[in-house]
Amino acid sequence: MYNHKIRHLALCASLLALSIASSHAAVSSEQAAKLKGELTPMGAERAGNADGSIPAWDGGFTTVPAGYQQGHRNLDPFAADKPLYTITAANYEQYRDKLADGVQQLFKDNPDTFRIDVYPTRRTAAAPQYVYDNTFENATRTTLENDGLTVKNAFAGAPFPIPKTGLEVHWNHLNLWRGESTDTKYKVWTTTADGKRILATAAVDYGQYPYYYKGESLASMPDARYMLAIQLAYEPAFRAGEALMVHNVLDHVKGRTLWQYLAGQRRVRQAPSINFDTPNSVASGTNFVDENFGGTGSPERYDWKLIGKKEMFIPYNNNALLANKDEAVMGTRHVKPEFMRWELHRVWEVESTLKAGSRHAVPKRKYYYDEDTWGTAILDGWDAEGTLWRTSLSTPFAAPDIPATVNFCTGFFHDHRTKAWMYNCALGDAGDKQYAIAERRPDTYFSPQSLLRMSGR
């Protein structure tokens, strides 16, 4: 009996130690107080940098321009800005400490056509007050458990505004603020190395974010789902009528759920295989599913290392990109430089490496997350031989009516092996409803039965 009790106590102690080891604690109230002083309400450094090339954050961009129409994201509030300087293949070496590896590779691959026009840095990121309030509360109550797969006690704000680990930064990206409910009309274009352009998908997307429901609370958050989304394809002809639906969750032990409707089968079925390094059918397989929108899905197959913070040139405030037709801005091997706005911002640098015993086509990645929005600015990936293989660029746009700088929508993907590339979630052809604020729909709208009705129309 005595030995049995000793073994029982030892087991309890081991389980307690394991629980503590796999859980990341929230910060202290003294640390959280920084969110009302030296840090912005979302956790970025409030001050500018030493030489003034990055200004102080002054509340973000919340002034709706005259003549603005709801849903239109092509009204450039900074059209009068001129580039401060230009980086080309001839001079990029002197800026390499502020350039991601993938961007340097684009200079090497396209020395005559690729360039970066660097504009004045404008820290446009903003959110409603209730998001700031909840971010402050999250700082002292939110924990990361189950080896980083479960976020506990987070609601309606950055879960970890003062992060201590790379995975905490990544969870901030997954739960970034981009509105409460949105309608988006977009296209996905793929381009081969010789410039052959193909429309992979044209679709409408209905997105809803229970995590950010205004007027709700942590206690009422339904089923710990942070995003509900339905994509209905209408072009090209062979894809018309196809649909996808996803419920993204804060607990990847239970796992997110995806459903798919294929017109030829006329039924909705769960699609667990649409995950990780599955080729992305929406982009004709050009990239992988978990590379979309700066990184999506479960983080379970990687170890995440927080390297630190640095200054970097990243695409930012790209409203002008959306003011032109999709094909007008697309060159042979990359977007035409005159349509891209780059700025100097501080980013969090995180490296993910494949866990022992896990499988993935991309064993190493580097993420660079914008400190103001928490969205991934640039994502680079290496193959098993250690060769740079893949680069994703996000192109955030200012949306003062939300208010937000939306960093989870448009962007570009480049395959450095094949030189194929993709324009993802292109909004230039969308007309009057590029990224529109929508009325909150009942959660039943995002059900398999509802998906079947919508797909059958």
N, C-alpha and C positions, 0 to 999 in steps of 0.2 A: 504493500500500500504506500509506504514511504517513498519507494523508488518511483512508483507510478505518479505520485504528486510532484516529485522532482522533475520527471519528464514532462508532465503537463505544464508546470511553471516555465520550464525551459522553452517549450513550444510557444507558449503565450508571449514570452519575451522575444523570441525570434520573429513572430508575426508582427509584434509591435514595432520592432526595429525595421522590418521590411516595409511596414506601412509608413513609418517616418521617412525612410530612405526614398520611397517612391512618391512622396508628397512634397510640394514646394509651398512654403508658407507665404502668406500675404505680408506686406511691409508694415512697419510700425506707423502709429499715428504721427510721429515726428517726421518720418520720411514722407508720408502722404501730404503733409503740410506744404511740401515743396510745390505741389500742384497749384497752390494759390500764391506762389512767389516766384522762385527762380525758374520753375517749369510752367509750360502752358497747361491749361486744364486737361489736355490729352496726353501730357507727359514729355513733350519736346522741350528743348532748351529755349527759353523765352528770349534770351539775348541773341544778338547777332554775333558774327565771328570777329576776330581781331582786326582784320583789315576792312571790315564793312561790306565785303562782297556778298555776305549773307546778312540781311537786315534782321532786326529784332521782330518778333511776332507781335502784331498790334491788334489782334482780334480777328484776323483773316478778312476775306473779301465777302461782304454780305450786302453790298449795295446792288440792287437789281438795275441794270442799265435801262435808260429810256428806250421805249420801243420793243422791249423784250416780250416774246411770246412764249408761254409755258410749253415746255418740251423741246424747244429749240436750243441746241447747245452750240450753234455755229456763230453766235454773236461774240466776236473777239473783244473783250474789254480792254485789251492791251495792244490794240492794232497799231498804235502810234510808237510803240517801242522799237528800237533799232538794235541789231546785234552789237554787243560790246567788242567781240572779236570772233574769229573763225578758226576752228581746228581742222587741219587737213592731214593727209598722209605724210606731207612734208614736215609738219611740225608737231605731230601728236606725241612724239617721244618726250617733249618737255612738259607734257600734261599727264603722263601715264599714271602718276600716283593718284589722279582723280578720275581715271577712266577704268571701267570694268574690263576684264579680260576679253569678254565677248565684243565689246565696242572696239577695242584695239584690233581684234581680228577682222572686223568689218573694214577698218582702214587698210589692213594688209590685203584682204581679198578684193577690195574695190578702190584702189589708190587714185583712180582718175575721177571717180564719181561720188564717193562718200565723203561727207564733211559734217561738222557740227557747228551750227551758229549758236553762240552762247549769248543769251539775253539777260537783262537785269533780273535778279532773283526776286520773285514776288511770293510771299508766304500767304497764299490765299486760303489755306485750310481753315475751315470753321465748322461749327456744329451748333445745334440748339442748346439752350441752357440746361435742359433736363439731361442731355447726354453728358455735359460737363459734370453735373451733380452726381450722376450715377458712376462716372469714371472715378470721381473722388471716393465714393463709397466702395467701389470695386477694389481700390488699392489696398484696403485694410481687411477685406472679407473674402476675396477670391483666392482659391488655391488650385494647384495643378496636381492631379492625382493619377494613380494607375499608370505609372511610368510615362506620364505626360499625355495620356489619351483622354483624360476626363477633366473638364473645367467645372469647378464647383463654386456656386454662390456669385456668379457674374450676371449682370443684366444691364443693357442699354448704355454701354460705354466701353471704352477700352478695358479688357479684363485685367491687363497687367501694365498700367501706365508707367510703372517704375520697374522694368523687367530685370531679372537677375540671370535668366537663362535664354538660350537661343530659341527654345521651344515656346517660351512665354511671348517672345517677340512675334513668332509665327502665328500663335493664336490671336494676337492683336490684329494681324493682317487678315486672318479668316473672319474676324468679327468687326472689321472696320465700318465706319459710318458712311453710308451712301444713300440714305433716305429710308423711309419706313415701308413704302410700297411704290413700285415703279413699273412702267411699261416701256419696253425698248424694242425698236425695229432696226434690224441690222443685217449685214451680210458678212460672210467669211470668204475671203479670196485666197487662193493659193497660186504661187508663181514658180515655174521651173527655172533652172539656171539660165536657160536661153531666153527667158522673158515671156514664155507662154503663160497667159493668165487664165485661170479657171474659177468660175463661181462655184464654190463647194456647197454653200448653203445660204439661203435667205430666209429669215425667220422673224417671228415676233416672240418676245420674252416677257412673261409676267412674273415679276419678282416681288416677294414679300418677306419681311424680316421680323419675325415674332420677337426676336431678341431686343428690338428697338421699338416695340409698341408703346406709343405715348399714352400716358394715363394708367399704364399697367405697373406691376411691381415684380420684384424677384419672386415673391411667393406665388404669383399668378402666371408665371411664364409657362406656357404649355409644352410639356414633354421635352424641355431643353433643346428645342429646335431653333437654330439661329437663322435659317434661310429656307424658304419654300420657293420653288421656281418651276415654271412650265415653259418649254420651248416648242413652238409650233412652226414647222418648216413649210414654206410655200414655193420655193424654187431651189434648184432646177426641177424640171418636170419629174424626174425619177425619184425625187425625194419629197415631192409635194404630199402633204398629209401625214408625214412622219412626226412623231412627237417624243419628247423626253420630259420627265419630271423628276426632281430631286428634293429630298428633305435632308438638309445638312444639320448635324447635331453637335452638341457640346460634349457628348460622351461616345467616343469611338470604340469603347469596349462593346457597346451595343451596336454601334455602326450606323452610318447613314444609309438611306434607302433610295434607290433609283428605280424608275419604271420607264418602259419603252413601248411605244405604239408603232408598229410597222404596218403600212397601209395594206400590203399584200396578205397579212395574217388577220387583220381586222380584230385584233385583241390587244389588251394591255397586259404586260407581264413584267415582273421584276427583272432587273438587269444588273446583278451584282458584279458581273465581269467588266462593266464600264468603270474602270478604276485603275489607279496606279499607272503602269506603263502600257496600258492598252492603247493602240493607235486611235486617235480621235477621229471618229467617223464624220463629225460635223465639219472637220477640216480635211476630209479625204485622206486621213492618216498621216498628215504632214507632221503633226506633233503628237505628244502623249496626253492622255486625259488629265493627268495630275499636273501638267504644265500650264493649263488654261488659267488665265486671270492671275498670273503671278504665283501659282501654286494652290491647289485645292485638294480636298479629300483627306484621308487619314494620314497622320505623320508617323505611323507605327513602324515603318520599315527602315527608318533612319535614326542615327544619333545626331543630335543637334548641338552645335558648339557656337556660343556667342563670342565672336572675335572682338567686337567693340564698335566704336562709332568713328566715322570719317567723313570728310567732305568729298563730294563726287558730282560730276556732271550727269544729270539725268533728264529725260523728257519731262516737261512740266507745263501746265496751263496751255494745253494743246487745242484750244477752241478753234484756232484758225485751220487746223487739220480737218475739222468737221464742217467747215464752210465750203468745201470743194467736193465735187463728185469723187467717188472712190477711185475710179480708174485714172482720174486726172492727177492724183497725188502719188500714184504707184509708178516707180521706175522699173528698170529691168531686174536689178538685183536687190533693191531696197527702196524705201520711200524716198521721194525726191526731197533733197535737203531743205529746199526753200519752204516746205510746208511743215517742217518740224521745229519746235521751240525747245531748246535745252537751257537749263539753268543750273547753277551751283547750289546744292542743298546738302545738309547733313543726313547721313543714312546710317542705319544699323546694319552691320555686316555679320551674317550668320552662315556657317558652313554645315552642311548635312552630309554625312557619310553613311553608306549602307551598313546596317547592323550585321553582325556575324550570323549566318544561317538564313538571312533574308535574301530575296532575289528582286532585282530591278535592273533594267537596261542602262540606267544612269547611276553609277555607284557613288558619284560625288557631285554636289551642287553648291553653288554660292548664291545667297540671296542678299539683295541690298534693299532695305525697307526705308522708305521716306519717313523721317522722324515726325513730321507733322500729321500725316494721314494714317500711318502704319501700313500703307499699301506697298506691295513689292514694286520697286522701280525697275530693277533689272534682275534677271535670273539666268545664271550660267550653269551649264552641265558638262561633265567630263565623262569619257568612256572608260572601259576597264583598263585600257593601256595608258590612261592619264592624259589623253589628248582632248583638248577643248572641242566640244561637239555641237553644243546647242546654246542659243541665247534668246531670251524673251525680253522684250522692251514694253513696259506699260506706258500709255500716253494719257495721263490724267487731264481732266478738264474742269475749269471753274464753273460751279453751279450755285450762284449766290442766293437763288430763290429757295434752295433746299434748307439751309445753306450747307455746302460741302464742296470739297475738291474731290471729284469722283475718281478713284484710283482702283477700280475693279471692273473695267469694261473694255475700252479699246486698247489695242496694242499690236505688236509685231513679233513674229517668231522667225528665227533664222537657223537653218541647218548648215553648219560650217563644212560638213562633208560633201553633201550633194549640191549645196548652194541654192536649194529650194527655200522659199520663204512664204510667210503667210501674213495677211492683214486680218486680224481677228476683231470681231464685233465692230466692223466698219459702219459708221453712222452717216457718212456723207450723202448717201442716196436715200436716206430715210424720210426726207421731207419734213413734215410738221411735227413728227413725234419721235425724235431721236432718242431722248431719255426723259420721259415725262413722269411727273409725280402723279400717282394714282390714288383713288380712294381705297382704303383698306378693305380687302375682301374677306368673307368668312373663311375659316381654315378648311372647311369642306370643299371649297373651290379647288384646293390642291389635293384631291383624292383620286384614286384610280378610276372611279366611276365618272367623275367630272372630266378627267383626261380623255376617256373613251368618247364622251359626248362631244367634246371640242374637236377631237381628231376626226370624227365621223362627219363633220360638217362639210 
